[in-house]
């Protein structure tokens, strides 16, 4: 019986050999972590219900910051804080990367065109500086709000206005919202929902 022959790989060949497997494992791990979120935020982060936001395609740095704020109890929540305490920072980064790589899909809702136009006027007067391109602009400090569910948007706007310490926000946003009525916030929510 002959002796088995061992194949010797140098480190660069080993990385090349294992690379796709490792990358596939990372993707599978991120997808598995993200599946916990599907119940509220929908498959791949596209929300199917009006009370939870779509997070697919969100800015990765924004997601990391917000999820860490929930984890550290720095952001008011009903359930997100409890969920996020179960994740390590590295897992939060992987989940954020996963959702950031998903494709955005706007909520499909019926809107009142007159109210939408009222909201557009309020946006142009009070919000356009930060929420550019009809609320499509996003970065590490600003989430996409165009195409979100109007019920979710209204709840968030009311929270920002009525409980300003519940969620970290720029002073200019707090000042802009203080001057707006409930009807104004409802119009803004419909306007942003219309901007698909």
N, C-alpha and C positions, 0 to 999 in steps of 0.2 A: 504494500500500500504506500502510495507516495505522500509526502508531506504536503499540507495545504499551503498554497501560495498567498501571501498577504500583499495587498496593494497598498502602497504608501502614497499618501497625498500630502502635498505641502499646504500650508495654511491658506494661501489664496485659492487653491483648488477646492479646499474643504468649504470655504465660504461660498464659492460659486456653486458647489454641489448642494449645500444646505439652504442657500439663499431663498429660493422660491418656497421651500417647505416652511422656513421660519416666517417668511412674509405671510404665507397662507395661514399659519397658526396664529399670528398676530391679528389678522383680519377676523378669523373665526372667534378668537377670544373677545375682540371688540364687539362683534356682532352678538355674541352670547351675553356680554355685559349689558348691551343696549336693549336686549329683548325684555329686560325688566321694565323698561320705560314704555313698551308698546301698549300696555293696558290703558294708559291715559293719553300718551302723545301719538299713538297710532303706529302702524307698521312703518319702520324706517323713519320715524319722527314726523309723519304726516298725520296730523290730528283728524280724527273722524267725528269729534264731538265739540260742541261750541264752548265748553268751559275750560278746555286745555289748549295751549298754543301748539302750533306746528313748530318744530325745531329743526327739521330737515334743512340742510343748507345754511344753517346759522354760522356766523363767524366762530371759528374754533376758540380763539382767545376769549371771546365773550362767553361762550358756553363754559369754558374752564372756570372763569371768574365767578359766574353765577352759581354753578354747581358747588364750588368751594365755599361760597357764601352760605348756601343752604347747609352744607356739611358743618360749618363752624357756627351755625345759628346766628349769622349776621344778616340774614334775610328772612323776613316773616313768611311763614308757610303753614299750610294745613297738614300736608303729608311729606312734601319734598325734603324737609329737614331730617325727618326720621329715616327716610329711605337713604339719603346720601351719607348718613353716619356709617353705613355699612360698607362704604367704598374707600379704598386708599387713594391718595392723590394720583398715583400712576394709573389706576383704573379709571379715575375721572378723566384724565387726559386721553386715554384710549377711547372712552365713550364719546368725548367731545370730538375727537378726530373722526370717529365713525359717523356721527350725525352731521358734521360739517361737510362730509363727502357725499351725503345723500342729496337727492334732487328736491327742490322746493316745489310745493303744490299749493295753490291758493284755495281757501275755503270756498265752497260753492253755495252761495246764499242769495236770497232775494233781498233787494235793498230798495229803499224809497229814494228815487232820483232827486227829488226836491231836497230831502234831508242830506243826501250826499253832497249836493252843491253848497248847502249851508256849511257842511263840514270842510269842504275845500276852501271856502273863504276864511274859516277860522285857522286852518292849517297855514294858509299863505300869510296870515297876519301874525300868528303866534308860534308856529312849530317848524316852519320850513328851514330855518337855519341849521338845525340838527338832523331833522328827519327829511332829508333831501330826497328828490326823485319820488315824490308821493309816498314816502315811507319805505322805499326799497333799499335805500342806502343803509349799510351796516358796517360796523367795525367793532373793535374790542370793547367799546363803551356803549354802543348803540345797536339794539337788535333790529332786524327787519320787522316792520309792523304792517307793511302793505300786504293785503291778502289774508291777514289773520281773521279769525272768527270775531265778528263784532261784539258778541256777548263777552268774550274773554277780554277784548280791548276795553270795553266800557268798564268792566270790573277793575282792570288795572289802572285806568285813568282815574276812577273814583278813589282807588287806594292811594295813588300818588297824591291826589288833591287832599283827601280827607285824613289820611294817616301818613304824612310825609316822612316820618322816621321809619316806617315799616320796610321801605326799600330804598337803598342808597340811590340818590338822584342828584343831578346838577341843580344848583340854586336857581338857574334861569328857567328850568322846567317847573320847579315848584312855584316860582313867581308867576309864570304863564298860566298854570292851572288854577291858581287861587282866584283869578278873575273870571273863570268860566263856570257857567251854570250846569245843572244836570243835563238840560237839553243840548247845550253846547258840546258836552262830552259825548252824548249820544250821537250827535251829528258827526263829530270827529271819528268816532268808532265806525260809523257807516262809511265815511269817506275812505278811511284807510282800508277797510274791507273791500271796497270797490276797486282799489288800485292793485290789480292782479299782476 
